[in-house]
């Protein structure tokens, strides 16, 4: 469905509405996944979806309804349902006028036709290249390759109209050896930039290098987090930069804007247009998305807002709304950590005794206010002695405040995209002093 077709659907919905204010979101998605394990493709799925969501505001009361039937009668019915639901909702005195939007431009590289048109064979070639690397090393591996294309149009009764089309591709693998494992991943909007052979080699190398892992004592360690590990940790910091978290007091810096929390080496930005992760240039209210410096050399400078919290807190709208209504408020979904000056190799060389961590898993929040999380290392944890990686170690559980960790952090000069469901991160390798591990494992 083209942007013009989506815009025509949105306009028909607006014409049907008698609400004080109306917002329409039309989305289409074409997504496919190929999963493999033990040398074969064991899952190959694809879906094409389209939907329309209508938000009706009547006397400060909000109703939202959606459907995947885009016929004229269904569009009229979903508008009527949203208005009916608004009549049942409580009145919100802070409900603002829907924003009028503005001019937006998709960042370069956000949409790549080869990714949008990728067939199962294209995904299978990448899977096969990964599997072949495992077979050469006598390892078995499991992982997946995905491709997707999405289109979104948002229009409202204030005159806002914005459309965006984007693509994405991902590959992920865990290589399993006799007593160790190795991890590798890749993300790109352009499928042709994902090299299955390279990913497979990385995972094989980690599995081989961490063979015969030794146990080490838990406690405070100097750690060097590779980008996947760093990203998995920082994903739990994203919600703290929401205006809602700041207003409700659940953010670690609530009431303490413009104070230093992190090391001077740490600068965090929300940047939808970063070349490694180009994304949607507007939010789910069709408001142009600002590129926001959240932390400047260790000092927290900003949180992100939408129209609701911009009015409530009397601040600017940064264009970070999620689809309304939601329990999370505005969110920073395109986090970028500015790189440092040293290479990852130099950070390792400057470590007398420490641990190199490939990735974390099963991270859970322990204390939201203090940003304390717990989790475990996985798929490649290594001992560093006298500036050299000397072998693999058994996995450890950690219990650590992300804020405290970033107060003792030094980023490397690299930059890699990592991420998860619904968010994107561009992060370097990061060295952290005094990272606290609480227990060891038998594997």
C-alpha positions in Angstrom: 0.0 0.0 0.0 1.5 3.3 -1.0 1.6 6.4 1.2 -1.0 8.0 -1.1 -3.4 5.1 -0.6 -2.9 5.2 3.2 -3.5 8.9 3.2 -6.8 8.5 1.3 -8.0 6.0 3.9 -7.1 8.3 6.7 -8.9 11.2 5.1 -12.0 9.1 4.7 -12.0 8.3 8.4 -11.6 12.0 9.3 -14.5 12.9 7.1 -16.7 10.4 9.0 -15.9 11.8 12.4 -18.1 14.2 14.4 -15.7 14.3 17.4 -14.2 17.5 18.7 -10.8 16.1 17.7 -9.9 13.0 15.7 -6.7 11.2 15.0 -6.2 8.4 12.5 -3.3 6.0 12.2 -3.1 3.6 9.1 -0.4 1.0 9.2 0.8 -1.8 7.0 3.5 -4.3 7.6 5.1 -7.1 5.6 7.3 -9.3 7.8 9.1 -12.6 7.3 11.3 -14.8 9.5 13.4 -17.9 8.9 14.6 -19.7 12.0 17.2 -22.5 11.9 18.6 -25.0 14.3 21.0 -28.0 13.9 21.6 -27.3 10.3 18.1 -27.0 9.0 15.4 -24.4 8.6 12.8 -25.4 11.2 10.5 -22.4 10.8 9.7 -20.1 7.9 6.8 -17.7 8.4 5.5 -14.5 6.8 2.7 -12.2 7.3 1.1 -9.1 5.7 -1.0 -7.0 8.0 -2.9 -3.7 7.7 -4.9 -1.8 10.2 -6.6 1.5 11.0 -6.8 3.0 14.5 -9.0 6.0 15.4 -8.7 8.2 18.4 -11.7 10.4 19.1 -11.7 13.2 21.7 -15.0 14.6 22.9 -15.1 17.1 25.7 -11.7 16.0 27.0 -12.7 12.3 26.9 -10.8 9.9 24.7 -11.9 6.8 22.9 -9.8 4.6 20.7 -10.9 1.8 18.3 -9.2 -0.1 15.6 -9.9 -2.6 12.8 -8.1 -4.5 10.0 -11.1 -4.1 7.7 -10.4 -1.1 5.5 -13.7 -1.0 3.6 -15.7 2.2 3.7 -18.4 0.7 5.9 -15.8 -0.6 8.4 -14.0 2.8 8.5 -17.3 4.5 9.3 -18.1 1.9 12.0 -14.7 2.2 13.7 -15.0 6.0 13.9 -18.4 5.7 15.5 -17.1 3.1 17.9 -14.2 5.4 19.0 -16.7 8.2 19.6 -18.9 5.9 21.6 -16.0 4.8 23.8 -15.0 8.4 24.4 -18.5 9.0 26.0 -17.7 6.3 28.5 -14.2 7.6 29.5 -13.4 10.0 32.3 -12.7 13.6 31.4 -9.0 14.6 31.5 -8.3 18.3 32.2 -4.8 18.0 30.7 -6.0 16.7 27.3 -4.4 19.1 24.8 -5.3 20.0 21.3 -3.9 17.5 18.9 -0.6 18.9 17.4 -0.7 20.3 13.8 2.4 18.4 12.9 5.0 19.9 10.4 7.4 19.0 7.7 9.3 15.8 8.1 11.9 14.0 5.9 12.7 10.3 6.1 16.5 9.9 6.9 18.7 8.5 4.2 18.7 4.7 4.0 15.5 4.2 6.0 13.8 2.3 3.1 15.7 -0.2 0.9 13.7 -1.9 -1.8 15.9 -5.0 -1.8 14.9 -5.6 1.8 11.3 -5.0 1.1 11.3 -7.4 -1.8 13.4 -10.1 -0.1 12.2 -13.6 -0.7 12.7 -16.8 1.4 15.8 -17.7 -0.7 17.5 -14.4 0.2 17.0 -15.2 3.9 18.0 -18.8 3.4 21.3 -17.8 1.9 22.3 -15.9 5.0 21.1 -18.8 7.2 23.1 -21.2 5.2 26.3 -19.2 5.4 26.0 -19.1 9.2 25.3 -22.8 9.4 28.3 -23.7 7.1 30.6 -21.8 9.5 29.3 -23.9 12.4 29.7 -27.2 10.5 33.3 -26.3 9.6 34.0 -25.9 13.3 31.9 -29.0 14.3 29.5 -26.8 16.2 25.8 -26.7 15.9 23.9 -23.4 15.9 20.5 -21.9 16.3 19.3 -18.5 15.2 17.1 -16.5 12.7 17.1 -14.1 9.9 14.2 -11.6 9.5 13.2 -9.0 6.9 10.4 -6.5 7.2 8.9 -3.5 5.5 6.4 -1.1 7.1 4.4 1.9 6.1 2.5 4.3 8.4 0.4 7.3 7.8 -1.0 9.6 10.6 -3.5 12.3 10.1 -5.6 14.4 12.5 -8.3 17.1 12.6 -5.7 19.7 13.4 -4.3 19.4 9.9 -1.3 17.1 10.7 -0.4 14.6 7.9 2.7 12.4 7.9 3.7 9.3 6.1 6.8 7.0 6.4 8.0 3.8 4.8 10.9 1.8 6.3 12.6 -1.5 6.1 14.7 -3.6 8.5 16.7 -6.8 8.5 18.2 -8.8 11.4 20.3 -11.9 12.0 21.0 -13.6 15.2 23.0 -16.8 16.0 24.2 -18.8 19.0 26.9 -21.3 18.2 27.1 -24.3 20.5 30.3 -26.2 21.1 31.0 -29.0 23.6 31.2 -26.9 26.7 30.8 -23.3 25.5 28.8 -21.1 23.2 29.3 -17.9 21.1 26.9 -15.2 20.0 26.8 -12.8 17.1 24.1 -10.5 15.6 23.6 -8.0 12.8 21.0 -5.3 12.1 20.6 -3.2 8.9 17.8 -1.5 6.9 19.6 -3.0 3.8 19.6 -6.8 3.8 22.6 -7.0 1.5 24.7 -5.5 4.3 24.2 -8.5 6.5 27.0 -11.0 6.0 26.0 -14.5 7.2 29.6 -15.8 6.9 31.0 -13.0 9.0 28.3 -13.5 11.7 29.0 -17.3 11.7 32.7 -16.8 12.1 32.3 -14.4 15.0 30.1 -16.8 16.8 32.4 -19.8 16.1 35.4 -17.8 17.4 33.6 -16.9 20.6 32.6 -20.5 21.2 36.1 -21.7 20.6 37.8 -19.0 22.7 35.5 -19.6 25.7 36.0 -23.4 25.7 36.8 -25.1 29.0 35.5 -22.2 31.0 36.9 -21.7 34.5 35.0 -20.4 37.5 35.8 -17.0 39.0 34.7 -15.5 42.2 31.8 -13.1 42.2 32.2 -9.5 43.4 33.2 -6.2 41.9 34.9 -6.6 38.6 36.2 -4.4 35.8 34.1 -5.3 32.8 34.3 -4.6 29.2 30.8 -4.8 27.7 30.6 -5.5 24.0 27.8 -3.6 22.2 25.2 -6.4 22.5 25.7 -6.5 26.3 25.8 -2.7 26.6 22.6 -2.4 24.6 20.8 -5.0 26.6 21.7 -3.1 29.8 20.8 0.4 28.5 17.4 -0.8 27.2 16.3 -0.7 30.8 17.3 2.9 31.1 15.1 4.1 28.2 11.9 4.6 30.2 13.6 6.9 32.7 13.8 9.6 30.0 10.1 9.7 29.6 8.3 12.9 30.7 5.8 10.6 32.4 8.5 8.9 34.5 10.0 12.2 35.4 6.5 13.6 36.4 5.5 10.6 38.4 8.8 10.3 40.2 9.9 6.9 38.9 12.8 8.2 36.9 16.2 8.2 38.6 16.6 11.9 37.9 13.0 13.0 38.8 13.3 16.5 40.2 17.0 16.6 39.5 17.4 17.8 35.9 20.8 19.4 35.0 22.6 17.3 37.7 25.6 15.1 37.0 24.9 11.3 37.3 27.3 9.7 34.9 31.0 10.0 34.0 32.0 12.9 31.8 32.7 10.4 29.0 29.0 9.6 28.7 26.7 11.4 26.3 23.3 9.9 25.4 21.1 11.1 22.5 17.8 10.2 21.0 18.4 10.3 17.3 16.0 8.8 14.8 18.3 9.8 11.9 21.6 8.1 12.9 23.1 6.4 9.8 23.3 3.0 11.5 19.6 3.1 12.6 17.5 5.5 10.4 13.9 5.5 11.6 10.6 7.2 11.6 11.0 11.1 11.6 7.7 11.7 13.4 5.9 10.3 16.4 2.5 8.6 16.7 0.8 12.0 16.8 2.4 13.0 13.5 4.6 15.5 15.4 8.1 16.0 13.9 10.6 14.1 16.1 13.3 16.2 17.7 16.9 14.9 18.0 17.4 15.3 21.8 20.6 15.3 23.8 19.4 13.5 27.0 22.8 13.4 28.8 25.6 15.8 27.9 29.0 14.6 29.3 27.5 13.0 32.3 24.8 15.7 33.1 21.2 14.8 32.5 19.8 17.6 30.4 16.4 16.5 29.0 13.5 14.1 28.9 11.2 13.4 25.9 7.7 14.6 25.6 4.4 14.3 23.7 1.6 16.8 23.3 0.0 15.6 26.6 3.1 16.1 28.8 4.2 19.2 26.9 1.0 20.8 28.0 1.0 19.4 31.5 4.6 20.3 32.3 4.6 23.5 30.2 7.6 22.4 28.1 8.2 21.9 24.4 6.8 18.9 22.6 9.8 16.8 21.4 7.7 14.5 19.3 8.0 11.2 21.1 4.4 10.1 21.5 3.5 6.4 21.5 0.1 5.4 20.1 -2.6 6.7 22.5 -3.7 5.6 25.0 -0.8 3.9 26.6 0.6 3.3 30.1 4.2 4.4 29.3 4.0 8.0 28.1 6.4 9.4 25.6 9.5 7.2 25.0 13.1 7.6 23.6 13.2 4.7 21.2 16.4 5.6 19.2 19.1 5.9 21.8 22.7 6.6 20.7 25.7 6.5 23.0 28.5 8.8 21.7 31.8 6.9 21.1 34.9 7.6 23.1 38.5 8.1 22.0 40.1 4.7 22.6 39.6 1.5 20.7 38.0 -1.6 22.2 41.4 -3.3 22.0 43.0 -0.4 23.9 40.4 -0.7 26.7 41.2 -4.4 27.0 45.0 -3.8 26.9 44.6 -1.3 29.7 42.8 -3.8 32.0 44.9 -5.6 34.5 42.2 -8.0 35.5 38.6 -8.0 34.3 35.9 -9.7 32.3 34.9 -9.3 28.7 31.1 -9.8 28.3 29.6 -10.6 24.9 26.0 -10.3 26.0 23.5 -10.5 28.9 20.2 -12.3 29.1 17.1 -12.5 31.3 17.6 -9.0 32.6 14.9 -8.0 35.1 14.3 -4.8 37.1 15.1 -5.0 40.8 14.5 -1.3 41.8 13.0 1.0 39.1 13.8 4.3 40.9 17.5 3.4 41.2 17.7 1.6 37.9 19.0 -1.6 39.5 18.7 -4.6 37.4 19.7 -8.3 37.6 20.7 -10.7 34.9 23.3 -13.1 33.6 26.2 -13.3 31.2 25.8 -15.6 28.2 27.4 -16.9 25.1 31.0 -15.7 25.5 32.4 -14.4 28.8 36.1 -14.1 29.0 38.9 -13.5 31.6 41.2 -10.6 31.0 44.6 -10.7 32.7 47.4 -8.2 32.2 45.7 -6.7 29.2 45.1 -10.0 27.4 42.1 -12.3 27.0 43.3 -15.6 28.6 40.2 -17.8 28.3 36.6 -18.4 29.0 34.8 -18.2 32.3 31.6 -19.6 33.6 28.6 -17.4 33.5 27.8 -15.0 36.4 24.7 -13.3 37.7 24.9 -9.6 38.3 23.0 -7.1 40.4 23.8 -3.6 39.4 22.5 0.0 39.1 22.8 1.1 35.5 23.2 4.7 36.8 26.1 3.7 39.1 27.7 1.7 36.3 27.6 4.7 33.9 29.2 6.8 36.5 32.3 4.6 36.1 32.1 4.0 32.4 34.5 4.7 29.5 33.1 4.1 25.9 35.3 2.9 23.1 35.5 4.6 19.7 33.4 2.1 17.9 29.7 2.2 17.1 27.3 -0.7 16.5 23.6 -1.1 16.1 21.8 -3.5 18.5 18.3 -3.6 19.8 15.2 -5.5 20.6 11.4 -5.4 20.0 10.3 -1.9 19.4 13.5 0.0 20.1 16.9 0.6 18.5 20.2 1.4 20.1 23.6 2.5 18.7 26.3 1.8 21.2 30.0 1.3 21.5 32.0 -1.2 23.5 32.1 0.2 27.1 34.5 -0.4 30.0 32.9 -0.2 33.5 34.8 -0.3 36.8 33.3 -2.0 39.9 30.5 -3.9 38.1 29.0 -6.1 40.7 28.5 -9.9 40.2 26.6 -11.8 42.9 27.0 -15.4 42.1 28.4 -17.9 39.6 26.9 -20.8 37.6 28.0 -24.3 36.6 28.0 -23.5 32.9 
